[in-house]
Amino acid sequence: MGLFKRLFGICETKPPLDDACWDFSEGKVEIDLERASELTNPGGAIRLEGKGLPEKVLVVNGNDGSLHAFHNKCTHGGRRIDPLAQTENIRCCSVSKSTFDYSGQLISGPAKGPLKAYKLETENGKATISID
């Protein structure tokens, strides 16, 4: 990510190409994985916003072979987060470059604590994220 984007907190992760691939209801996000092509390959990610969702969510197909979901807000400056290519880490999209592991734990940088990681379950081609 370039310095200009980091200065302004512009994250690399985009919303899903098919906005109909997900929905939010009764405290749960449900993603149709067949329609979320961005999550097909390790390192792929989408950011979810709107549709009544109380918090912005980052969903990552991790390099560990699992899907992960986080509150899309760094604990340092409140900026969004992105997966860090070719690693099993998440990084804040600001100049500080706070880095976290897939459990949300702070690895490095000035962030004030861990990321909020959400419980995510997959079954029958669907991912369900519980938003607390």
RAFENFEN-V141128 format. One line per field, one symbol per residue. ss: DSSP state (~ for helix, > for strand, _ for the rest). A space follows every 50 residues. Layout:
BEGIN
ss->???
END
This chain:
BEGIN
ss->__~~~~~___________~~~>>>>__>>>>>____~~~_____>>>>__ ______>>>>>_____>>>>>_________>>>>____>>>>______>> >____>>>________>>>>>>>__>>>>>__
END
